[in-house]
Amino acid sequence: MKRKKFIQYWSVPTLLFLVACFQIYQVEFEEKSRWKGGGFGMYTTIHPFNDEIWIDDEFVSTKNLSKRDSLELQILTLKVKVHPSKHQIKNLVNWLDIEKDSVKIQIFKPQFDLENSVYTKTLRYETTYKQD
C-alpha cells in the first residue's frame, strides 16, 4: 500500500521535472525557443513575436502587403521565430519567392537596458539556407 501511495504522490512531480529538464536541454543545446515544450521558459524571456527576421541583410516586413498576405507572412515568420527549423525556413523562403541558391537567415532578439534607456538587438540565431 505504501508503494502505491508513493507512486501516486511522486509520479506527477517527477514527470513535470523530466519535461522541464528536457526543455532546458533543448534550449541550451538545440537552439529551441524557451516558449516551446510546455512554455516552461515563457516567463524568463520576451515573446518571440518581438524578434526580427533578416534575410540576406534585409528586414522581413509585412509593409505594402494585402491583409491576407500580411497575415500569412506573420504566421510563417512566427513559426520561424519560435522554432527555426529547416522546414519552417524553407516554407518562409518559398513564400517570399527568393530565387537565390542560398540565403542567410538571422533572427535578432530585442534587448532593453532600463537603467540606461538603451534599446539594442542581439543575434539569437543565424544559418545559411541552401535551396534544393
Secondary structure, DSSP 8 states (H G I E B T S, - for coil): -HHHHHHHHHHHHHHHHHHHHHHHHHHHHS---TTSSSSTTTTTS--GGG-EEEETTEE---TT--HHHHHHHHHHHHHHHH---HHHHHHHHHHHT--SSEEEEEEEEEEEETTTTEEEEEEEEEEEEE--
